[in-house]
């Protein structure tokens, strides 16, 4: 670690938002979309840099399955914040369709759209087959899909003539990001000279190795002269540590349900998880949420700074799976005060 690695402060980097448009117990997707737009408007006022929405399917606690549509909803209701996908799961789609969708978004909201891409299905294998309408369920051809997609925007990247054009899409400058929770996308992003976003919010163990691999693999490109890494992190902030830990039990219950294969809408917080999980389940949840930060403003500031010291991220993307919308807003507002002060 070089000397300058100890000097990067929270106020030195952009902060952004990842929103899953959570569906809470007793709520509805319509309510989730209203809350998403409300949070995005607050995030814009508070100075967050970008607002990303995730693609997941067949999950009763996530409403953002038609990701491009929700991106348009947010972009139309805001004016300056960048809006994008965190991410589009490319193997679920035709590259041409994604080029056209994001070409449309960029045409509607010029200079504000990001295209973050992942190679996982964002769902279970049965749902992946329903989405793809073919027997192929893996992402082995992700690099080829990515090449095709990028060539629709910039035909100079194609290996030959492009008989099919993305209209709208061709000639538009839309930042393409690779998302990942392992070394595969980290290395590919580096080799292609693309920005990289790492999902530390659910895969914390590999965070630093993946970022190091990305930086080692990086080759300058038309898109980037030097590596640019954004890292996702769960942050639940409240006025006291006790209240933040209580609110954080919603996220813990979400991951506990995922481990059990018992997916459900986002659950209200509880005073304690004791009695709700076994020792094995507790360890498994803590492993997946190992980089998560729950706490008061002071606690969050210290832990976020330590996280930044470890990752040397160029940008942090905050995820707050909080049951109560007002408490969720308050959590993001607390974080705002850390990067603006």
VEXDO-319134 format. One record per residue: residue number from 1; residue in three letters; x, y, z of N, C-alpha, C, O in turn. Coordinates in steps of 0.2 Angstrom, whole numbers. Atoms other than C-alpha are relative to their C-alpha. Example, Ala and Ser with C-alpha at 12.3 -4.5 7.8 and 13.67 -1.06 7.14 Angstrom:
2
     i    aa     n_x     n_y     n_z    ca_x    ca_y    ca_z     c_x     c_y     c_z     o_x     o_y     o_z
     1   ALA       4      -6       0      62     -22      39       4       6       0       9       5       3
     2   SER      -4      -6      -1      68      -5      36      -4       5       3      -1      11       4
END
This chain:
341
     i    aa     n_x     n_y     n_z    ca_x    ca_y    ca_z     c_x     c_y     c_z     o_x     o_y     o_z
     1   UNK       4      -6       0       0       0       0       4       6       0       9       7       4
     2   UNK      -5      -6       0       8      16      -5      -3       6       4      -8       5       7
     3   UNK       1      -5      -5       8      32       5      -7       4      -2     -11       5       3
     4   UNK       6      -3       1      -7      40      -4      -6      -4       1     -12      -1       1
     5   UNK       6       5      -2     -18      25       0      -3       2       7      -8       0       9
     6   UNK       2      -1      -7     -19      32      18      -4       7       0      -6       9       5
     7   UNK       2      -7      -1     -25      50      13      -7       1      -3     -10       6      -3
     8   UNK       6      -1       3     -41      46       3      -6       0       5      -6      -4       9
     9   UNK       5      -1      -5     -56      53      13      -7      -1      -3      -7      -1      -9
    10   UNK       7       1       3     -75      50      12      -2       7      -4      -6       6      -9
    11   UNK       2      -6       4     -76      68       6       3       1      -7       2       6     -10
    12   UNK      -4      -1       6     -64      65      -8      -3      -4      -6      -1      -3     -12
    13   UNK       3       4       5     -75      53     -18      -8       1       0     -11       3       4
    14   UNK       8       0       1     -93      52     -25      -3      -5       4       0     -11       4
    15   UNK       4       5      -3    -106      43     -16      -7      -1      -5      -9       4      -7
    16   UNK       6       2       5    -121      34     -26      -4      -4       4      -3      -7      10
    17   UNK       5       4      -3    -136      24     -22      -2      -6      -5      -3      -5     -11
    18   UNK       2       5       3    -141       7     -27      -7      -2       3      -8      -3       9
    19   UNK       7       1      -2    -160       4     -26      -3      -7      -3      -3      -7      -9
    20   UNK       4       6       2    -169     -13     -27      -7       1       0     -11      -4      -2
    21   UNK       7      -1       0    -186      -5     -26      -3      -5       4      -8      -9       2
    22   UNK       3       6      -4    -190     -16     -11      -7       0       1     -10       5       2
    23   UNK       7       1      -2    -207     -23      -8       0      -2       7       2      -7       8
    24   UNK       0       2      -7    -211     -23      10      -6      -4       2     -11      -4      -2
    25   UNK       6       3      -2    -223     -34      19      -6       4       1      -5       9       5
    26   UNK       6      -4       0    -240     -27      17       0       6      -5      -5       9      -5
    27   UNK      -1      -5       5    -234     -16       3      -2      -3      -7      -4      -8      -8
    28   UNK       2       2       7    -236     -17     -16       6       3      -4       9       8      -2
    29   UNK      -4      -3       5    -225     -14     -31      -1       8      -2       4      12      -2
    30   UNK       2      -7       1    -234       3     -34       3       4       5       5       9       4
    31   UNK      -3      -4      -6    -229       9     -17       7       0      -1      11       5       1
    32   UNK      -8       0       0    -211       3     -20       2       5      -5       7       9      -4
    33   UNK      -2      -4       5    -210      13     -36      -1       8       2       3      12       0
    34   UNK       1      -7      -3    -217      29     -27       6       1       4       9       7       4
    35   UNK      -5      -1      -4    -204      26     -14       7       1      -3      11       5      -1
    36   UNK      -6      -1       4    -190      24     -27       1       7      -2       6      10      -2
    37   UNK       0      -6       3    -194      40     -35       1       6       5       5      10       5
    38   UNK      -1      -4      -6    -195      49     -18       7       0       2      10       5       3
    39   UNK      -7       0      -2    -178      43     -13       5       3      -5       9       6      -3
    40   UNK      -4      -3       5    -171      47     -30       0       8       0       6      11      -1
    41   UNK       1      -7      -1    -177      65     -28       4       3       6       8       8       5
    42   UNK      -4      -2      -6    -169      66     -11       7      -1      -1      11       4       0
    43   UNK      -7       1       2    -153      59     -17       3       5      -4       9       7      -3
    44   UNK      -2      -5       4    -152      71     -30       2       7       3       7      10       2
    45   UNK      -1      -6      -4    -154      86     -18       6      -1       5       9       4       6
    46   UNK      -5       1      -5    -142      78      -6       7       0      -3      12       0       1
    47   UNK      -7       0       4    -128      77     -19       3      -7      -1       8      -8      -3
    48   UNK      -3       7       3    -127      58     -23       1       1      -7      -2       4     -11
    49   UNK      -2      -1       6    -119      56     -39      -4      -4      -5      -6      -1     -11
    50   UNK       4       4       5    -129      42     -48      -5      -5       4      -4      -6      10
    51   UNK       5       4      -3    -144      31     -44      -1      -6      -5      -4      -5     -10
    52   UNK       0       6       4    -144      13     -50      -5      -4       2      -7      -4       8
    53   UNK       6       5      -1    -158       0     -51       2      -7      -2       6      -7      -7
    54   UNK      -3       6       2    -155     -18     -51      -5      -5      -3     -11      -4      -2
    55   UNK       5       5       3    -163     -32     -61       0      -7       4       5     -10       4
    56   UNK       2       7      -3    -170     -47     -52      -6      -2      -2     -11       2      -4
    57   UNK       7       3       2    -184     -59     -56      -2      -5       5       2      -8       8
    58   UNK       3       5      -4    -196     -70     -47       2       1       8       3      -4      11
    59   UNK      -2      -1      -7    -191     -62     -30      -5       5       3      -6      11       1
    60   UNK       6      -3      -2    -206     -56     -20       2       7       4      -2      10       6
    61   UNK      -2      -6      -4    -195     -42     -11       3       5      -5       6      10      -2
    62   UNK      -3      -5       5    -189     -33     -27      -4       1      -6      -7      -3      -9
    63   UNK       5      -2       5    -200     -23     -39       4       2      -6       0       3     -11
    64   UNK      -4      -3       5    -186     -18     -51       1      -5      -6       7      -4      -9
    65   UNK      -1       6       5    -188     -33     -63       1       3      -7       5       1     -11
    66   UNK       0      -3       7    -192     -22     -79       5       7       1       2      12       1
    67   UNK      -5      -5      -2    -176     -12     -75       0       7      -4       0      12      -2
    68   UNK       0      -5       4    -176      -1     -90      -6       5       1      -5      11       0
    69   UNK       7      -4      -1    -194       5     -87       1       4       6      -1      10       7
    70   UNK       0      -4      -6    -190      10     -69       6       5       0       5      10       3
    71   UNK      -5      -5       1    -174      19     -74      -3       6      -4      -2      12      -2
    72   UNK       3      -6       4    -185      30     -86      -4       3       5      -5       9       5
    73   UNK       4      -3      -6    -197      33     -71       4       4       4       2      10       6
    74   UNK      -4      -4      -5    -183      39     -60       3       6      -4       3      11      -2
    75   UNK      -4      -5       4    -174      49     -74      -5       6      -2      -4      11      -2
    76   UNK       5      -4       2    -191      57     -79      -2       5       6      -4      11       6
    77   UNK       2      -3      -6    -194      62     -61       6       4       4       5       7       9
    78   UNK      -5      -4      -2    -177      70     -58       3       4      -5       1       4     -11
    79   UNK      -2      -5       5    -166      82     -67       8       0      -1      10       1      -7
    80   UNK      -7       0       1    -147      80     -64       4      -6       2       9      -8      -1
    81   UNK      -3       6      -3    -143      64     -55       1      -5      -6      -4      -6     -10
    82   UNK       0       5       5    -136      50     -66      -4      -6       2      -5      -7       8
    83   UNK       5       6      -1    -148      35     -68       3      -6      -4       4      -5     -10
    84   UNK      -2       5       4    -143      18     -73      -2      -7       3      -6      -7       8
    85   UNK       1       7      -2    -143      -1     -71       6      -3       4      11      -2       3
    86   UNK      -5       3      -4    -134     -10     -57      -2      -7       2      -3      -9       8
    87   UNK      -1      -1       7    -136     -20     -67      -5      -4      -4     -10      -7      -2
    88   UNK       4       4       4    -144     -27     -82       4      -7      -1      10      -7      -2
    89   UNK      -3       7       0    -141     -46     -82       0      -2      -8      -5      -5     -10
    90   UNK       0       1       8    -135     -47    -101      -2      -7      -2      -6      -7      -7
    91   UNK       2       7       3    -137     -66    -103      -8      -1       0     -10      -5      -4
    92   UNK       7       0       0    -156     -63    -100      -3       3      -6      -9       2      -8
    93   UNK       2      -4       5    -157     -52    -115       3      -1      -7       9      -3      -7
    94   UNK      -4      -2       6    -153     -49    -133       4       6       0       1      11       2
    95   UNK      -4      -6      -1    -139     -37    -134      -3       6      -4      -3      12      -2
    96   UNK       3      -5       4    -148     -28    -148      -6       4       4      -7      10       4
    97   UNK       6      -3      -4    -164     -25    -137       3       4       6       0      10       7
    98   UNK      -3      -5      -5    -153     -18    -123       3       6      -3       3      12       0
    99   UNK      -2      -6       3    -144      -7    -135      -5       5      -2      -5      11      -1
   100   UNK       6      -5       2    -161       0    -141      -3       3       6      -5       9       6
   101   UNK       3      -3      -7    -168       2    -123       5       5       2       2      11       4
   102   UNK      -4      -5      -3    -153      11    -117       2       6      -5       3      12      -3
   103   UNK       0      -5       4    -151      21    -133      -6       4       0      -6      11      -1
   104   UNK       6      -4      -1    -169      26    -130       1       5       6      -1      10       6
   105   UNK      -1      -4      -7    -165      31    -112       5       6      -1       3      11       1
   106   UNK      -5      -5       1    -150      41    -117      -3       6      -5      -1      11      -4
   107   UNK       3      -5       4    -160      50    -131      -5       4       4      -6      10       3
   108   UNK       5      -3      -4    -173      54    -118       3       5       5       1      10       7
   109   UNK      -4      -3      -6    -161      59    -104       7       1      -1      11      -2       2
   110   UNK      -7       0       3    -145      64    -113       5       2       6       4       6      10
   111   UNK      -5      -1      -4    -129      63    -103      -1      -2       7       3       0      12
   112   UNK       2       2      -6    -137      55     -88      -1      -8       1      -2     -10       7
   113   UNK       1       7       0    -138      36     -92       6      -4       1      11      -3      -3
   114   UNK      -6       5      -1    -126      22     -86      -3      -7      -2      -9      -8       0
   115   UNK       2       7       1    -127       4     -92       5      -4       4      10      -6       1
   116   UNK      -4       4      -3    -120      -7     -79      -3      -7      -2      -9      -9      -2
   117   UNK       2       7       2    -120     -26     -84       3      -5       4       9      -5       7
   118   UNK      -2       6      -4    -119     -42     -75      -1      -6      -4      -5      -6      -9
   119   UNK       0       6       4    -117     -60     -81      -4      -5       4      -5     -11       1
   120   UNK       4       5      -4    -127     -69     -67      -8       1      -3      -9       6      -6
   121   UNK       7      -1       3    -146     -72     -71      -4       5       5      -9       7       2
   122   UNK       4      -4      -4    -152     -62     -56      -6      -3       2     -11       0       4
   123   UNK       6       4      -2    -164     -76     -52       2      -7       1       8      -9       0
   124   UNK      -2       7       0    -165     -95     -50       0      -3      -7      -2       1     -12
   125   UNK      -1       2       7    -162    -106     -65      -6      -2      -4      -6      -1     -10
   126   UNK       7       1       3    -180    -110     -68      -2       6      -3      -5       6      -9
   127   UNK       2      -7       2    -184     -92     -70       5       2      -6       2       5     -10
   128   UNK      -5      -2       6    -168     -89     -81      -2      -4      -6      -2       0     -11
   129   UNK       2       3       6    -175    -102     -93      -6       3      -3      -7       4      -9
   130   UNK       6      -3       2    -192     -94     -93       2       7      -4      -1       9      -8
   131   UNK      -2      -6       3    -183     -77     -97       3      -1      -7       2       3     -12
   132   UNK      -5       1       5    -171     -84    -110      -3      -4      -6      -1      -3     -12
   133   UNK       4       4       5    -183     -96    -119       4      -4      -4       3      -6     -10
   134   UNK      -4       5       3    -169    -108    -123       3      -4       5       2      -3      11
   135   UNK      -3       4      -5    -160    -122    -115       7       2       3       9      -1       8
   136   UNK      -7      -2      -2    -144    -112    -112      -1       4       7      -5       9       7
   137   UNK       1      -4      -6    -143    -106     -94       6       3       3       6       6       8
   138   UNK      -6      -3      -2    -125    -101     -92       2       6      -3      -2       9      -7
   139   UNK      -2      -7       3    -115     -85     -96       6      -1      -3      10       4      -3
   140   UNK      -6       1       3    -101     -93    -105       1       5      -6       7       7      -7
   141   UNK      -1      -4       6    -104     -82    -120      -1       8       2      -2      12      -2
   142   UNK       1      -7      -3    -105     -66    -109       5       5      -4       3      10      -6
   143   UNK      -4      -5       3     -89     -58    -117      -2       1      -7      -1       7     -10
   144   UNK       2      -1       7     -96     -61    -135      -6       4       0      -7       9      -4
   145   UNK       6      -5      -1    -113     -53    -129       2       7       1      -1      11      -2
   146   UNK      -3      -6      -2    -103     -39    -122       3       4      -6       1      10      -7
   147   UNK      -3      -3       6     -93     -36    -138      -6       2      -5      -5       8      -8
   148   UNK       5      -2       4    -109     -36    -148      -4       6       2      -5      10      -2
   149   UNK       3      -6      -3    -118     -24    -137       4       6      -1       1      11      -3
   150   UNK      -4      -6       1    -104     -12    -137       1       2      -7       1       8      -8
   151   UNK      -1      -1       7    -102     -13    -156      -7       4      -2      -6       7      -7
   152   UNK       6      -4       3    -120      -7    -158       0       7       2      -2      11      -2
   153   UNK      -1      -7      -2    -116       9    -149       6       3      -4       5       9      -6
   154   UNK      -6      -3       3     -99      11    -157       2      -6      -6       6     -10      -4
   155   UNK      -2       5       5     -97       1    -174       7      -1      -1       9      -6      -4
   156   UNK      -8       1       1     -78       4    -174       2      -6       4       8      -8       3
   157   UNK      -2       5      -5     -77      -9    -160      -2      -7      -3       1     -12      -1
   158   UNK       2       7       3     -85     -23    -172       6      -3      -4      10       1      -6
   159   UNK      -5       4       4     -74     -36    -180      -1       1      -8       3      -1     -12
   160   UNK       2       0       7     -83     -33    -197      -6       5      -1      -8       8       4
   161   UNK       6      -5       1     -98     -23    -205      -5      -2       5      -6      -8       7
   162   UNK       6       1      -4    -113     -21    -194      -6       0      -4      -9       6      -5
   163   UNK       6       0       4    -128     -26    -205      -6       2       4     -11       5       1
   164   UNK       6      -2      -4    -140     -23    -190       2       6       4       8       6       7
   165   UNK      -2      -6      -4    -140      -6    -182      -5       1       6     -11      -1       5
   166   UNK       4      -2      -5    -147      -1    -165      -2       7      -1       2      12      -1
   167   UNK       3      -7       1    -159      14    -168      -6       1       5     -11      -3       4
   168   UNK      -6      -4      -2    -158      23    -156       5      -4       3       4     -10       6
   169   UNK      -6       3      -4    -141      18    -149       6       2      -4      11       4      -1
   170   UNK      -7      -1       4    -128      19    -163       2       7       1      -2      12      -1
   171   UNK      -3      -7      -1    -116      34    -160      -1       3       6       1       9       8
   172   UNK       1      -3      -6    -122      37    -143       5      -2       5       7      -7       5
   173   UNK      -5       1      -5    -110      39    -128      -3      -2       6      -5       2      10
   174   UNK       3       2      -7    -117      28    -114       6      -4       3       8      -9       1
   175   UNK      -5       3      -4    -104      23    -101      -3      -7       2      -8      -9       4
   176   UNK       2       7      -1    -104       4    -100       5      -2       6      11      -2       6
   177   UNK      -3       3      -6     -99      -4     -83      -1      -7       0      -6     -10      -2
   178   UNK       0       7      -2     -95     -22     -78      -1       0       7       2       3      11
   179   UNK       2       2      -7    -103     -28     -62       3      -7       2       3     -11      -3
   180   UNK      -2       7      -2     -96     -43     -52       1      -1       7       1       4      11
   181   UNK      -1       2      -7     -94     -52     -36       6      -6       0       6      -9       5
   182   UNK      -5       5       0     -79     -63     -42       5       3      -5       5       9      -7
   183   UNK      -6      -3       4     -63     -61     -52      -1       0      -8       2       4     -11
   184   UNK       2       0       7     -71     -65     -69      -1       7      -3       3       9      -8
   185   UNK       2      -7       2     -79     -48     -72       5       5       1       6      10      -2
   186   UNK      -5      -5      -2     -65     -39     -63       6       0      -5       8       5      -8
   187   UNK      -5       1       5     -52     -46     -75      -2       3      -7       1       6     -11
   188   UNK       3      -2       6     -63     -43     -90      -1       7      -1       1      10      -6
   189   UNK       1      -8       0     -67     -25     -86       7       3       0       8       8      -4
   190   UNK      -7      -3       0     -48     -22     -83       3      -1      -7       6       4     -10
   191   UNK      -3       1       7     -43     -30    -100      -4       5      -5       0       7     -10
   192   UNK       4      -4       5     -57     -20    -109       1       8       1      -1      12      -2
   193   UNK       0      -7      -2     -53      -4    -100      -6       4       2      -8       9       0
   194   UNK       6      -2      -2     -70      -2     -93      -1       1       8       3      -2      12
   195   UNK       1      -1      -7     -76       5     -76      -3      -7       3      -7     -10       0
   196   UNK       2       6      -3     -79      -9     -63      -4       1       6      -2       5      10
   197   UNK       4       0      -6     -92     -11     -49       0      -6       3      -3     -11       0
   198   UNK       0       6      -3     -90     -24     -36      -5       0       5      -6       5       9
   199   UNK       6       1      -4    -104     -31     -26       2      -2       7       1      -8       9
   200   UNK      -3       2      -7     -96     -31      -8      -6       0       4      -6      -3      10
   201   UNK       6       0      -5    -114     -29      -1      -3      -7       1      -6      -8       6
   202   UNK       2       7      -1    -117     -48      -4       6      -5      -1       5     -11       0
   203   UNK      -5       5       1    -100     -55      -8       7       4       3      11       5      -1
   204   UNK      -5      -4      -2     -88     -46       4       7      -3       0      12       0       0
   205   UNK      -6       4      -1     -74     -60       6       5       2      -6      11       3      -5
   206   UNK      -5      -1       6     -67     -57     -12       1       7      -2       4       9      -7
   207   UNK      -1      -7       2     -68     -38     -12       6       2      -2       8       4      -8
   208   UNK      -7      -3       2     -50     -33     -11       3      -4      -5       6      -1     -10
   209   UNK      -4       3       6     -43     -47     -22      -3       1      -7       1       2     -11
   210   UNK       3      -2       7     -56     -43     -36       2       7      -2       4       8      -8
   211   UNK      -2      -7       2     -51     -25     -35       7       0      -2       9       4      -7
   212   UNK      -7       0       1     -33     -29     -35       1      -3      -7       5      -1     -11
   213   UNK       0       3       6     -36     -40     -50      -2       5      -6       1       5     -11
   214   UNK       2      -5       4     -45     -27     -59       5       5      -2       7       7      -8
   215   UNK      -5      -5       1     -32     -14     -57       7      -3      -3      10       1      -7
   216   UNK      -6       3       4     -18     -26     -62      -1      -1      -7       3      -1     -11
   217   UNK       2       2       7     -27     -31     -78      -2       6      -4      -2       5     -10
   218   UNK       3      -6       4     -32     -13     -83       5       2      -6      11       2      -5
   219   UNK      -4      -3       6     -27      -7    -100      -4       6      -2     -10       5      -3
   220   UNK       4      -7       2     -32      11    -105      -4      -2      -7      -2      -5     -11
   221   UNK       5       1       6     -46      12    -118      -3       7      -2      -1      12       1
   222   UNK       4      -6       2     -57      25    -127      -5       2       6      -6       8       7
   223   UNK       4      -1      -6     -68      23    -111       3       3       6       1       8       9
   224   UNK      -4      -2      -6     -55      26     -98       7       0      -1      10      -5      -4
   225   UNK      -7       0       0     -37      31     -96       3      -4       6       8      -7       5
   226   UNK      -3       4      -5     -35      23     -79      -6      -4       4     -12      -2       3
   227   UNK       6       4      -3     -45      11     -68      -5       4       4      -3       9       7
   228   UNK       5      -4      -4     -61      17     -60      -4      -6       3      -8      -9       0
   229   UNK       3       6      -4     -68       5     -46      -5       3       4      -4       7       9
   230   UNK       5      -2      -5     -85       8     -37      -2      -7       4      -2     -12       1
   231   UNK       1       5      -4     -89      -3     -23      -7       1       4      -8       6       7
   232   UNK       7       0      -4    -107      -7     -16       1      -2       7       4      -7       9
   233   UNK      -1       2      -7    -109      -8       3      -7       2       3     -10       7       2
   234   UNK       6      -1      -4    -124     -10      14       1       5       6       6       4      10
   235   UNK      -1      -5      -6    -126       5      26      -7       1       3     -11       3      -1
   236   UNK       6      -1      -4    -140       6      39       2       5       5       5       3      10
   237   UNK      -2      -6      -5    -138      23      48      -6       2       4     -11       3       1
   238   UNK       6      -2      -4    -149      29      62       4       5       5      10       6       6
   239   UNK      -3      -5      -5    -147      42      77       4      -4       5       9      -1       8
   240   UNK      -4       4      -5    -140      28      88       2      -7      -3      -1      -9      -7
   241   UNK      -2       6       2    -131      12      86      -5      -5       1      -7     -10      -3
   242   UNK       5       4      -2    -145       3      95      -6       0      -6      -8      -6      -8
   243   UNK       5       0       5    -158       9      82       2      -2      -7      -2      -6     -10
   244   UNK      -3       2       7    -147       6      67       0      -8       0      -1     -11      -5
   245   UNK      -1       7       0    -144     -12      73      -7      -3       0      -8      -9      -3
   246   UNK       7       2       1    -163     -14      75      -2       0      -7      -5      -5     -10
   247   UNK       2       0       7    -166      -8      58       3      -5      -5       0      -7     -10
   248   UNK      -4       5       4    -153     -19      51      -2      -7       0       0     -11      -4
   249   UNK       2       6       0    -162     -34      56      -5      -2      -6      -6      -8      -8
   250   UNK       4       1       6    -173     -32      41       4      -3      -6       2      -8      -9
   251   UNK      -5       3       4    -158     -35      30       2      -7       2       3     -11      -3
   252   UNK      -2       7      -2    -153     -50      40      -5      -5      -1      -4     -10      -3
   253   UNK       6       4       1    -170     -57      39       0      -2      -8      -2      -8     -10
   254   UNK       0       1       7    -169     -55      20       5      -5      -2       3     -10      -6
   255   UNK      -5       5       1    -153     -65      19      -1      -7       3       0     -12       0
   256   UNK       2       7      -3    -159     -78      31      -5      -3      -4      -5     -10      -5
   257   UNK       5       3       4    -174     -81      20       3      -3      -6       1      -8      -9
   258   UNK      -3       2       6    -163     -82       5       4      -7       1       4     -11      -3
   259   UNK      -4       6      -1    -152     -95      13      -5      -6       1      -3     -12      -1
   260   UNK       5       5      -1    -168    -105      18      -4      -2      -7      -7      -7      -7
   261   UNK       4       1       6    -175    -103       0      -7       2       2     -12      -1      -2
   262   UNK       7      -2      -2    -190     -95       8      -1       8      -1      -1      12       4
   263   UNK       0      -8       2    -191     -78      -1      -7       3       2     -12      -1       1
   264   UNK       6      -3      -3    -204     -66       6       2       8      -1       7      10      -2
   265   UNK      -1      -7       0    -207     -47       5       5       2       6       5      -2      11
   266   UNK      -5      -3      -5    -195     -36      16      -4       0       6      -9       3       7
   267   UNK       3       1      -6    -199     -40      34       1       6       5       7       9       4
   268   UNK      -1      -5      -5    -201     -27      48       6      -2       5       7      -8       6
   269   UNK      -6       1      -5    -186     -25      60      -3      -3       6      -9      -3       8
   270   UNK       2       3      -6    -186     -35      76       6       2       5      11       5       3
   271   UNK      -5      -2      -5    -177     -31      93       6      -4       0      12      -2       1
   272   UNK      -6       4       0    -166     -46      91      -1      -6      -5      -7      -8      -6
   273   UNK       0       6       4    -162     -60      79       0      -7       4      -1     -12       1
   274   UNK       0       6      -4    -160     -72      93      -6      -4       0     -12      -1       1
   275   UNK       6       4       1    -172     -87      91      -2       0      -7      -7      -5      -8
   276   UNK       3       0       7    -175     -83      73       5      -4      -5       3      -7     -10
   277   UNK      -5       3       4    -159     -91      66       4      -5       5       5      -4      11
   278   UNK      -4       5      -4    -148    -106      71       7       3       0       8       8      -4
   279   UNK      -7      -2       0    -129    -104      74       3       0      -7       6       4      -9
   280   UNK      -3       0       7    -125    -110      57      -3       5      -5       1       8      -8
   281   UNK       3      -6       4    -138     -98      49       3       7       1       4      11      -3
   282   UNK      -3      -6      -2    -131     -84      59       7       1      -3       9       7      -6
   283   UNK      -7      -1       3    -113     -87      53      -1       1      -8       3       5     -10
   284   UNK       1      -1       7    -119     -89      35      -2       7      -2       0      10      -7
   285   UNK       2      -7       1    -128     -72      36       5       5       1       6       9      -3
   286   UNK      -5      -4      -2    -114     -64      44       6       0      -5       9       5      -7
   287   UNK      -5       0       5    -102     -70      31      -2       4      -7       2       7     -10
   288   UNK       3      -4       6    -113     -63      16       0       7       2       0      11      -3
   289   UNK       0      -7      -1    -115     -47      25       6       3       4       5       8       8
   290   UNK      -6      -1      -4     -98     -46      32       3       8      -1       6      10       4
   291   UNK      -3      -7       1     -94     -28      25      -6       5       2      -5      11       1
   292   UNK       5      -5      -1    -111     -21      30       1       4       6       4       2      11
   293   UNK      -2      -5      -5    -111      -6      41      -7       2       3     -11       5       0
   294   UNK       6      -2      -3    -125      -3      54       3       5       6       7       3       9
   295   UNK      -2      -4      -5    -123      12      66      -2       7       0      -6       9      -4
   296   UNK       2      -7      -1    -125      30      72       5       4      -5       9       0      -8
   297   UNK      -4      -4       4    -117      44      62       8      -1       1      12      -2      -4
   298   UNK      -7       1      -1    -100      42      71       2      -7      -2       8      -8      -4
   299   UNK      -2       7       1    -100      23      70       1      -1      -8       6      -4     -10
   300   UNK       0       1       7    -104      24      51       6       3      -3       9       1      -8
   301   UNK      -6      -4       2     -91      37      48       6      -4       0      10      -5      -4
   302   UNK      -6       4      -2     -77      27      56       0      -7      -4       5      -8      -7
   303   UNK       0       6       3     -82      11      48       0       1      -8       3      -3     -12
   304   UNK       0      -1       8     -85      18      30       7       2      -1      10       1      -7
   305   UNK      -7      -2       1     -67      26      32       4      -6      -1       9      -6      -5
   306   UNK      -4       6       0     -60      10      36      -1      -4      -6       4      -7      -9
   307   UNK       2       3       7     -69       2      21       3       3      -6       6      -1     -10
   308   UNK      -4      -4       5     -62      15      10       7      -1       0      11      -2      -5
   309   UNK      -7       2      -1     -45      12      17       2      -6      -3       7      -7      -6
   310   UNK      -1       7       2     -46      -6      13      -1      -1      -8       3      -4     -11
   311   UNK       2       1       7     -54      -5      -4       3       5      -5       4       4     -11
   312   UNK      -2      -6       4     -47      12     -11      -5       1      -6      -3       2     -11
   313   UNK       5      -1       5     -63      13     -20       0       8      -3       2      12       1
   314   UNK       0      -7       3     -65      28     -32      -7       3       1      -8       9       0
   315   UNK       7      -2      -1     -84      28     -28      -3      -5       4      -1     -11       4
   316   UNK       4       5      -4     -95      20     -15      -7       1      -2     -10       6      -2
   317   UNK       8       0       1    -113      15     -19      -3      -4       6      -2      -9       8
   318   UNK       3       2      -6    -124      13      -4      -6      -3      -1     -11      -1      -5
   319   UNK       7       3       0    -138       1      -2      -3       0       7       1      -2      12
   320   UNK       3       0      -6    -150       3      12      -7      -4       0     -12      -1      -2
   321   UNK       6       4       0    -163     -11      14      -4       1       6      -3      -3      11
   322   UNK       4      -2      -6    -174      -3      27      -7       0      -1     -10       2      -6
   323   UNK       7       1       1    -192      -7      30      -4       6       0      -8       7      -5
   324   UNK       4      -6       0    -199      10      34       3       5      -4       9       6      -4
   325   UNK      -3      -4       5    -197      22      20       3       7       3       8       9       1
   326   UNK      -3      -6      -3    -194      37      32       7      -1       3      11       3       3
   327   UNK      -7       2      -3    -180      28      41       5      -1      -5      11       0      -4
   328   UNK      -4       1       6    -173      23      24       3       7      -2       9       8      -3
   329   UNK      -3      -6       2    -172      41      19       5       3       5      10       6       3
   330   UNK      -4      -3      -5    -165      46      36       7      -3       0      12       0       1
   331   UNK      -7       4       0    -151      33      34       4       3      -6      10       5      -5
   332   UNK      -4      -3       5    -146      40      17       2       8       1       7      10      -1
   333   UNK      -1      -7      -2    -147      58      24       6       0       5      10       5       4
   334   UNK      -5       1      -5    -135      53      38       7      -1      -4      12       3      -3
   335   UNK      -5       2       4    -123      46      25       2       7      -4       8       8      -5
   336   UNK      -2      -7       4    -124      63      15       4       4       4       9       7       2
   337   UNK      -3      -4      -5    -118      72      30       7      -2       1      12       2       3
   338   UNK      -7       3      -1    -102      61      30       4       2      -6      10       3      -5
   339   UNK      -4      -1       6     -97      64      12       0       8      -2       4      10      -6
   340   UNK       0      -7       2    -102      82      11       4       5       5       5      11       4
   341   UNK      -2      -4      -6     -95      88      28       8       1      -1      11       4       4
END
